[in-house]
Amino acid sequence: MVPGQPTLDQLRLLPDQERVDWLCTAPEGQWLERKGPRIRGKALADVMIGLANAEGGLICIGIEGGRVEGVDRTGRLMNEWRQAAIDFSAPPVRHAFDLLACTSTRGEADHVVLIEVDASEQVHENSAGDTFLRVGDENRKLGPLEAQELHYDKGDSTFDARPLADIDRDELDARLIRRYLAAIRVEGTGQRALKARGLLADKSGELVPTVAGILVLGSEPQAHFPEAYVRLLRYRGTTRETGSRSNVTQDVRLTGPLPDQITAARRQLLRWLPTVTRLGDKGRFGRETHVPQPVWLEAVVNAVVHRSYAMSGDHIRVEVFDDRIDVESPGRLPGLVRLDNIRTTRFARNPRIARAMADLDFGRELGEGVNRMYLDLERVGLPDPVFVQAGASLRVTFLDDPVGARMQAVLPPGSDRFVEHLLRTGRVTTSQAITLLGVSRPTAIGYLRRLEEGGFVEAVRTSPNDPRGFWRPARRT
């Protein structure tokens, strides 16, 4: 079975029956769509547009509902499919069109159509002016403002496709290339597969590494991108002190290609993070980190895969405090992803890096990772993750305190920023509570009093009207 989502070249390497089995059973997702043999050219173009505007992928025509229907009896529809990109997309979607031999469910020799769509540097729309974007297994029609945002963000999503000047293939690590080609089941040098994945590109008639190729497979990516590393910091206590009061106890910088950075980060964090015995999914008790490993590892993978590598002067930081984990990466949320839809919306700033890392089993292609964070934290009674956008970075915080989850149950939806601020700083004024909760002053005071009655916070003031008064977490014995 081919892992990830293969290219046409990879599918051709499989025996006929194994190829058909994969096409029938592989789950539809970010890079694969199946269509029946009666699809019209205009509808096909919309799917091609969605893939091109996202990360590219494969469209298989002739397999529907797990049955191999074939396409040999479709007549003129074949011409519609071949011309769909020219007739119904602007600019025309770049793609490869191929017929693969198969045996239909009826037991007859037949063919299926495979269309390989490239991730595009431009935004495509159909003949009616509609713009589509592939999000997980859906082809989502964008509104005018979303389409405009996509135009703006396409500039970022092309950075990892750029061929690098004065670099040749010798700067790629042969060990990593062999591991990658084995993961996608390609034998030999694999130049065509690496080019299809956007890790190599033509430059002056020669194949040279792209930004994605150097970062994923390069022997020393930091020679070209000095800030492309992960820094792990361990603090004593719950605050970040500086100067003579500095409370950093360990500071580790992880360099090398991206897969190695993630592997090293996982090993180091497993040494630092406290553990607890929990009942696992398989009904057995075992030791795991207090903030579950799938949660913080997903955040590290997302930071490495989706950070802005076009931004110089900053790196990824993973900061471990006694009461929380902070993961911060350069670049704001990409594309159509916003704080209010982050659980359900996917857009890859670095589509070629994202796909190559998924091939190596770092992250999943369905875009459900963030939602899984929420579910895993809820399972162990910890608060929701807190996402904060700064001027040029994104930070996610995991509060290592079950009290935070109980506080959120008392507060209105969307109170995670308030809880994070209170537990991180140890205090909150009424004015800050109004801003963080997004409510009126009387409502904010009502919530604070409810937290006080529940034993979560206590007031620190000299009188009921003390202008310097504040609220702090209640002392626990």
C-alpha positions as CSV (number, residue, x, y, z in Angstrom):
1,M,0.0,0.0,0.0
2,V,1.3,3.5,-0.8
3,P,1.5,5.7,2.2
4,G,0.3,9.3,2.1
5,Q,-1.0,10.4,-1.2
6,P,1.1,9.2,-4.2
7,T,2.0,10.7,-7.5
8,L,1.1,9.2,-10.9
9,D,4.7,7.9,-11.1
10,Q,4.3,6.0,-7.8
11,L,1.0,4.5,-8.8
12,R,2.5,3.1,-12.0
13,L,5.0,1.2,-9.9
14,L,2.3,-0.9,-8.3
15,P,0.9,-4.1,-9.7
16,D,-2.5,-3.5,-11.4
17,Q,-4.6,-5.1,-8.7
18,E,-2.8,-3.3,-5.9
19,R,-3.2,0.0,-7.7
20,V,-6.9,-0.5,-8.1
21,D,-7.3,-1.6,-4.5
22,W,-5.5,1.5,-3.2
23,L,-7.6,3.8,-5.4
24,C,-10.8,2.1,-4.1
25,T,-10.0,2.1,-0.4
26,A,-7.7,5.1,0.3
27,P,-9.7,7.7,2.3
28,E,-10.5,10.9,0.4
29,G,-8.8,13.8,2.0
30,Q,-6.6,16.8,1.3
31,W,-4.9,15.2,-1.7
32,L,-7.4,12.7,-3.1
33,E,-10.9,13.0,-4.6
34,R,-12.8,10.2,-6.3
35,K,-15.5,10.9,-8.9
36,G,-17.9,8.7,-10.8
37,P,-17.8,8.4,-14.6
38,R,-20.7,10.7,-15.2
39,I,-19.1,13.9,-13.8
40,R,-19.3,16.8,-16.2
41,G,-16.3,18.9,-17.2
42,K,-17.5,22.1,-15.4
43,A,-18.0,20.2,-12.1
44,L,-14.6,18.6,-12.6
45,A,-13.0,22.0,-13.1
46,D,-14.3,23.1,-9.7
47,V,-12.5,20.2,-8.0
48,M,-9.3,20.9,-9.9
49,I,-9.5,24.6,-8.9
50,G,-9.9,23.7,-5.2
51,L,-6.8,21.4,-5.3
52,A,-4.7,23.9,-7.2
53,N,-5.6,26.7,-4.8
54,A,-4.6,24.4,-1.9
55,E,-1.8,21.9,-2.0
56,G,-2.5,20.0,-5.2
57,G,-3.5,16.3,-5.4
58,L,-5.1,13.5,-7.3
59,I,-8.5,13.2,-8.9
60,C,-9.6,9.6,-9.8
61,I,-12.5,9.3,-12.2
62,G,-14.2,6.0,-12.7
63,I,-14.4,4.7,-9.1
64,E,-17.6,5.4,-7.2
65,G,-18.9,3.9,-4.0
66,G,-16.1,1.4,-3.8
67,R,-17.0,0.0,-7.3
68,V,-14.6,0.2,-10.3
69,E,-17.0,1.6,-12.9
70,G,-14.3,2.5,-15.5
71,V,-14.5,5.2,-18.1
72,D,-14.3,3.4,-21.4
73,R,-18.1,3.8,-22.0
74,T,-18.2,7.5,-21.3
75,G,-18.0,8.7,-24.9
76,R,-17.6,12.5,-25.3
77,L,-17.2,13.1,-21.6
78,M,-13.6,12.1,-21.9
79,N,-13.0,15.1,-24.1
80,E,-14.8,17.3,-21.5
81,W,-12.5,16.1,-18.8
82,R,-9.4,16.7,-21.0
83,Q,-10.5,20.2,-21.7
84,A,-12.0,21.1,-18.4
85,A,-9.1,23.2,-17.1
86,I,-8.9,25.2,-20.4
87,D,-12.7,25.7,-20.7
88,F,-13.7,26.3,-17.1
89,S,-10.8,27.6,-15.0
90,A,-8.9,30.9,-15.2
91,P,-6.0,30.8,-15.4
92,P,-6.1,27.2,-16.6
93,V,-5.1,24.8,-13.8
94,R,-1.7,23.1,-14.4
95,H,-2.2,19.3,-14.3
96,A,-1.3,15.9,-15.8
97,F,-4.0,13.7,-17.3
98,D,-3.5,9.9,-17.6
99,L,-5.4,6.7,-18.2
100,L,-4.6,3.7,-16.0
101,A,-5.6,0.2,-17.0
102,C,-7.8,-1.7,-14.6
103,T,-10.4,-4.4,-14.4
104,S,-13.9,-3.2,-13.7
105,T,-16.2,-4.6,-11.0
106,R,-18.0,-6.2,-13.9
107,G,-14.8,-8.2,-14.6
108,E,-14.1,-6.3,-17.9
109,A,-10.9,-4.7,-19.0
110,D,-11.3,-0.9,-18.6
111,H,-9.5,2.3,-17.5
112,V,-9.8,4.9,-14.9
113,V,-8.7,8.5,-15.3
114,L,-6.1,10.0,-13.0
115,I,-5.6,13.7,-13.0
116,E,-2.6,15.0,-11.0
117,V,-3.1,18.7,-10.1
118,D,-0.1,20.8,-9.1
119,A,-0.2,23.3,-6.2
120,S,-0.4,26.6,-7.9
121,E,1.3,29.9,-7.3
122,Q,-1.8,31.7,-8.5
123,V,-5.4,31.8,-7.4
124,H,-7.8,30.1,-9.9
125,E,-11.5,30.6,-10.3
126,N,-14.1,29.0,-12.6
127,S,-15.9,30.5,-15.6
128,A,-18.6,32.0,-13.3
129,G,-16.0,33.8,-11.2
130,D,-16.3,31.4,-8.2
131,T,-13.2,30.4,-6.2
132,F,-12.8,27.1,-4.5
133,L,-10.3,25.7,-1.9
134,R,-9.7,22.2,-0.9
135,V,-10.1,21.8,2.9
136,G,-9.7,18.2,4.1
137,D,-12.1,16.1,2.1
138,E,-14.3,19.1,1.1
139,N,-14.1,21.5,-1.9
140,R,-15.1,24.7,-0.3
141,K,-16.6,27.7,-2.2
142,L,-15.1,30.9,-0.9
143,G,-16.9,34.2,-0.4
144,P,-15.5,37.4,-1.9
145,L,-13.5,38.4,1.2
146,E,-12.1,34.8,1.6
147,A,-11.1,34.8,-2.1
148,Q,-9.4,38.1,-1.6
149,E,-7.5,36.8,1.5
150,L,-6.4,33.8,-0.6
151,H,-4.9,36.2,-3.2
152,Y,-2.9,37.9,-0.5
153,D,-1.7,34.7,1.1
154,K,-0.7,32.9,-2.1
155,G,2.5,35.0,-2.0
156,D,3.5,33.1,1.2
157,S,2.5,29.7,-0.1
158,T,4.9,29.9,-3.0
159,F,8.0,30.5,-1.0
160,D,8.8,26.9,-0.3
161,A,8.6,26.1,-4.1
162,R,11.4,28.5,-5.0
163,P,14.6,26.9,-6.4
164,L,17.6,28.1,-4.5
165,A,20.4,29.9,-6.4
166,D,24.0,28.5,-6.2
167,I,22.8,25.2,-4.7
168,D,23.1,21.8,-6.2
169,R,21.7,18.4,-5.3
170,D,24.9,17.5,-3.4
171,E,23.6,19.6,-0.5
172,L,20.7,17.1,0.0
173,D,21.4,14.4,2.6
174,A,21.6,11.0,0.8
175,R,20.4,9.2,4.0
176,L,17.3,11.4,4.2
177,I,16.6,11.0,0.4
178,R,16.7,7.2,0.8
179,R,14.4,7.3,3.8
180,Y,12.0,9.6,2.0
181,L,11.9,7.6,-1.2
182,A,11.4,4.4,0.8
183,A,8.5,6.1,2.6
184,I,6.8,6.9,-0.7
185,R,7.9,3.5,-2.3
186,V,10.0,4.9,-5.1
187,E,13.2,3.1,-6.2
188,G,16.3,4.5,-7.7
189,T,17.3,8.2,-7.6
190,G,13.7,9.3,-7.5
191,Q,14.3,12.5,-9.3
192,R,10.9,12.6,-10.9
193,A,9.2,11.9,-7.6
194,L,11.2,14.6,-5.8
195,K,10.3,17.0,-8.5
196,A,6.6,16.0,-8.4
197,R,6.7,16.7,-4.7
198,G,8.2,20.1,-5.2
199,L,11.5,19.2,-3.5
200,L,13.5,19.7,-6.7
201,A,12.8,22.2,-9.5
202,D,14.2,23.1,-12.9
203,K,16.6,26.0,-13.0
204,S,18.6,26.8,-16.1
205,G,18.0,23.2,-17.4
206,E,19.1,21.4,-14.2
207,L,17.3,20.0,-11.3
208,V,18.2,21.9,-8.1
209,P,16.7,21.8,-4.5
210,T,13.8,24.1,-3.7
211,V,13.4,25.8,-0.3
212,A,11.2,22.8,0.8
213,G,13.8,20.4,-0.5
214,I,16.6,22.0,1.5
215,L,14.6,22.3,4.7
216,V,13.2,18.7,4.6
217,L,16.1,16.8,3.0
218,G,19.1,19.2,3.3
219,S,22.3,18.1,5.2
220,E,22.6,21.6,6.7
221,P,19.5,23.8,6.1
222,Q,20.7,26.5,8.5
223,A,23.6,27.4,6.1
224,H,20.8,29.0,4.0
225,F,18.1,29.6,6.6
226,P,20.0,30.5,9.9
227,E,16.7,30.9,11.9
228,A,15.2,27.6,10.7
229,Y,15.6,25.9,14.1
230,V,13.7,25.0,17.2
231,R,14.7,26.4,20.6
232,L,13.6,24.6,23.8
233,L,13.6,26.5,27.0
234,R,13.0,25.2,30.5
235,Y,12.1,27.7,33.2
236,R,11.9,27.4,37.0
237,G,8.5,28.7,38.1
238,T,5.6,30.2,36.2
239,T,7.1,33.4,34.9
240,R,9.8,34.5,32.5
241,E,12.5,36.5,34.4
242,T,15.5,38.3,32.8
243,G,18.9,39.6,33.8
244,S,20.2,38.7,37.2
245,R,16.8,37.1,38.0
246,S,16.9,34.8,34.9
247,N,15.2,31.5,35.7
248,V,16.1,29.6,32.6
249,T,17.4,26.2,33.7
250,Q,18.0,24.6,30.3
251,D,18.3,26.1,26.8
252,V,18.6,23.6,23.8
253,R,18.8,24.6,20.1
254,L,17.8,21.9,17.6
255,T,19.1,22.3,14.1
256,G,19.4,20.1,11.0
257,P,16.6,19.1,8.6
258,L,13.0,19.5,9.8
259,P,12.3,15.8,10.5
260,D,15.3,15.6,12.7
261,Q,14.3,18.7,14.6
262,I,10.9,17.3,15.4
263,T,12.3,13.9,16.5
264,A,14.9,15.6,18.8
265,A,12.3,18.0,20.2
266,R,10.1,15.0,21.1
267,R,12.9,13.2,22.9
268,Q,14.0,16.3,24.9
269,L,10.5,17.2,26.0
270,L,9.8,13.7,27.2
271,R,12.7,14.2,29.6
272,W,11.5,17.5,30.8
273,L,7.7,17.2,31.2
274,P,6.1,15.7,34.3
275,T,4.2,12.4,33.9
276,V,1.2,10.8,35.4
277,T,-0.5,7.4,35.3
278,R,-3.6,7.3,33.2
279,L,-6.0,4.8,31.7
280,G,-5.2,4.7,28.0
281,D,-7.5,4.2,24.9
282,K,-6.7,0.4,25.0
283,G,-8.0,0.0,28.5
284,R,-4.6,-0.2,30.1
285,F,-2.9,2.1,32.6
286,G,0.4,3.6,31.6
287,R,2.6,6.6,32.2
288,E,2.2,9.7,29.9
289,T,3.0,13.3,30.2
290,H,0.5,15.4,32.1
291,V,-0.3,17.4,29.0
292,P,-0.7,14.5,26.6
293,Q,2.1,13.9,24.2
294,P,-0.1,14.0,21.1
295,V,-1.2,17.5,22.1
296,W,2.2,19.2,22.5
297,L,3.8,17.2,19.7
298,E,1.0,18.3,17.3
299,A,1.8,21.9,18.2
300,V,5.5,21.4,17.6
301,V,4.9,19.7,14.2
302,N,2.5,22.5,13.2
303,A,5.0,25.1,14.1
304,V,7.8,23.5,12.1
305,V,5.6,22.8,9.1
306,H,3.5,26.0,8.9
307,R,5.8,28.7,10.2
308,S,6.9,31.5,7.9
309,Y,10.3,30.6,6.5
310,A,10.3,33.8,4.4
311,M,10.6,35.8,7.7
312,S,14.2,36.1,8.9
313,G,15.4,37.0,12.3
314,D,13.1,34.7,14.3
315,H,12.9,31.0,15.2
316,I,10.4,28.6,16.9
317,R,10.4,28.6,20.7
318,V,9.0,25.9,22.9
319,E,9.0,27.2,26.5
320,V,8.2,24.9,29.4
321,F,7.1,26.4,32.7
322,D,5.9,24.7,35.9
323,D,2.2,25.3,34.9
324,R,2.1,25.5,31.1
325,I,3.8,24.9,27.8
326,D,4.1,27.7,25.2
327,V,4.9,27.0,21.5
328,E,5.5,30.1,19.5
329,S,6.4,30.3,15.8
330,P,7.1,33.1,13.3
331,G,4.2,34.2,11.1
332,R,0.6,34.8,11.8
333,L,-2.2,32.3,10.9
334,P,-2.0,31.5,7.2
335,G,-4.6,31.9,4.5
336,L,-8.2,31.6,5.6
337,V,-7.4,30.3,9.1
338,R,-8.6,32.5,11.9
339,L,-8.7,32.2,15.7
340,D,-12.5,31.5,15.5
341,N,-12.2,28.7,12.8
342,I,-8.9,27.2,13.7
343,R,-10.5,23.9,14.7
344,T,-12.0,23.2,11.3
345,T,-10.1,25.2,8.7
346,R,-6.8,24.3,7.0
347,F,-4.5,26.3,4.8
348,A,-0.8,25.3,4.3
349,R,1.6,28.3,4.1
350,N,4.2,25.7,3.0
351,P,2.2,23.1,1.0
352,R,5.3,21.3,-0.3
353,I,6.8,21.0,3.2
354,A,3.5,19.9,4.6
355,R,3.1,17.2,2.0
356,A,6.6,15.9,2.4
357,M,6.4,15.8,6.1
358,A,3.1,14.0,5.9
359,D,4.8,11.4,3.7
360,L,7.2,10.9,6.5
361,D,4.3,10.5,9.0
362,F,4.9,13.9,10.7
363,G,1.3,15.3,10.9
364,R,-1.8,14.1,9.1
365,E,-3.3,15.4,5.9
366,L,-6.9,15.7,7.0
367,G,-6.3,18.9,9.0
368,E,-7.9,17.5,12.1
369,G,-4.9,18.0,14.3
370,V,-6.0,21.2,16.1
371,N,-9.4,19.8,16.8
372,R,-7.8,16.6,18.2
373,M,-5.8,18.9,20.7
374,Y,-9.1,20.1,22.2
375,L,-10.5,16.6,22.5
376,D,-7.4,15.1,24.1
377,L,-7.2,18.0,26.6
378,E,-10.8,17.6,27.4
379,R,-10.3,13.8,27.9
380,V,-7.8,14.4,30.7
381,G,-9.6,17.4,32.3
382,L,-7.2,20.2,31.2
383,P,-8.2,23.5,29.7
384,D,-8.6,24.2,26.0
385,P,-5.5,25.4,24.2
386,V,-5.1,29.1,24.0
387,F,-4.1,30.6,20.6
388,V,-2.8,34.2,20.6
389,Q,-1.6,36.1,17.5
390,A,1.1,38.7,18.1
391,G,2.3,41.2,15.5
392,A,4.3,38.6,13.6
393,S,3.9,35.3,15.4
394,L,1.5,32.7,16.7
395,R,1.6,31.3,20.1
396,V,-0.4,28.3,21.5
397,T,-0.4,27.7,25.3
398,F,-1.3,24.5,27.1
399,L,-2.2,25.1,30.7
400,D,-1.0,22.2,32.8
401,D,-3.6,22.8,35.5
402,P,-7.0,21.0,35.7
403,V,-8.3,24.0,37.8
404,G,-8.4,26.0,34.5
405,A,-10.8,23.6,33.0
406,R,-13.1,23.8,36.0
407,M,-12.9,27.6,35.8
408,Q,-13.9,27.6,32.1
409,A,-17.0,25.6,33.0
410,V,-18.2,28.5,35.2
411,L,-17.4,31.2,32.5
412,P,-19.0,31.9,29.1
413,P,-17.7,30.3,25.9
414,G,-14.5,31.9,24.7
415,S,-13.1,32.6,28.1
416,D,-9.9,30.7,27.5
417,R,-7.8,33.9,27.1
418,F,-9.1,35.1,30.5
419,V,-8.1,31.8,32.2
420,E,-4.7,31.7,30.5
421,H,-4.0,35.3,31.6
422,L,-5.0,34.7,35.2
423,L,-3.1,31.5,35.6
424,R,0.0,32.8,33.7
425,T,0.3,36.2,35.4
426,G,-1.3,35.4,38.8
427,R,-3.6,38.4,38.8
428,V,-6.3,40.2,36.8
429,T,-8.0,43.5,37.3
430,T,-11.7,44.1,36.7
431,S,-10.8,46.2,33.6
432,Q,-8.6,43.4,32.2
433,A,-11.5,40.9,32.9
434,I,-13.9,43.1,30.9
435,T,-11.5,43.1,27.9
436,L,-10.5,39.4,28.1
437,L,-14.1,38.2,28.6
438,G,-15.6,40.7,26.1
439,V,-18.5,41.6,28.4
440,S,-19.8,44.7,30.2
441,R,-18.4,45.8,33.6
442,P,-21.4,44.5,35.7
443,T,-21.3,41.1,33.8
444,A,-17.5,40.8,34.4
445,I,-17.9,41.5,38.1
446,G,-20.7,38.9,38.2
447,Y,-18.4,36.3,36.7
448,L,-15.5,37.2,39.1
449,R,-17.8,36.9,42.1
450,R,-19.0,33.5,40.8
451,L,-15.4,32.4,40.6
452,E,-14.8,33.7,44.1
453,E,-17.8,31.8,45.4
454,G,-16.5,28.7,43.7
455,G,-13.2,29.0,45.5
456,F,-11.2,29.7,42.3
457,V,-10.1,33.3,42.9
458,E,-9.8,35.7,45.8
459,A,-10.0,39.5,45.8
460,V,-7.0,41.5,46.9
461,R,-8.0,45.0,48.0
462,T,-8.2,47.4,50.9
463,S,-11.9,48.3,50.4
464,P,-14.7,47.4,48.0
465,N,-13.8,50.4,45.8
466,D,-10.0,50.1,46.0
467,P,-8.8,51.3,42.5
468,R,-5.7,49.3,42.9
469,G,-7.5,46.1,43.7
470,F,-7.2,42.9,41.7
471,W,-8.2,39.2,41.7
472,R,-5.7,36.3,42.0
473,P,-6.1,32.5,42.0
474,A,-7.2,31.3,45.3
475,R,-4.6,29.7,47.4
476,R,-4.9,25.9,47.5
477,T,-3.9,23.8,50.4
